[in-house]
Amino acid sequence: MPSIPLHLSPKDPISTIANPLPRVLQTPTGLAILEIQGTINLPQASPSESTIPIGRLVFPDYSADNPSSNTAWMKRVHLYVGQHQRLTGEVKKLPKAVAVIKRRETNDAANEELEIMEIIYWKVVFSSRPEPVGT
């Protein structure tokens, strides 16, 4: 059975971009888990686009100016898909934490190594059907 070394990532975040997620969802590299029960029909990307915009996340009851121990904001999260659909979900604690790993850059091509990038404790769950919204 092959053995692959596993390392912890550095404590410093990879990016210096401000993280727009609520504090409880923030991780150093800005990763989060979204659980969507269903299929998202994505628009076709043009050859010049490197990413496909899906929509936007909105936390209507969260206030970054007043972060408190109140978790009522976690009960309502919206994911707007395109201009005409909205999914409503909530923030939930994972029963067990999830580690996100990546292949580590090494000078030795024969020996691979892995690095733990994040440990995620929370997810945003969208389990209801999309609602139509007007623009």
Sequence and secondary structure as in RCSB ss.txt:
>XXXX:A:sequence
MPSIPLHLSPKDPISTIANPLPRVLQTPTGLAILEIQGTINLPQASPSESTIPIGRLVFPDYSADNPSSNTAWMK
RVHLYVGQHQRLTGEVKKLPKAVAVIKRRETNDAANEELEIMEIIYWKVVFSSRPEPVGT
>XXXX:A:secstr
     EEE  SS S  S   S GGG  TT   EEEESS        TT SS   EEEE TT  TTS  S  GGGG
 EEEEETTTEEEEEEEEEEEEEEEEEEEE  S TTS EEEEEEEEEEEEEE S  EE   
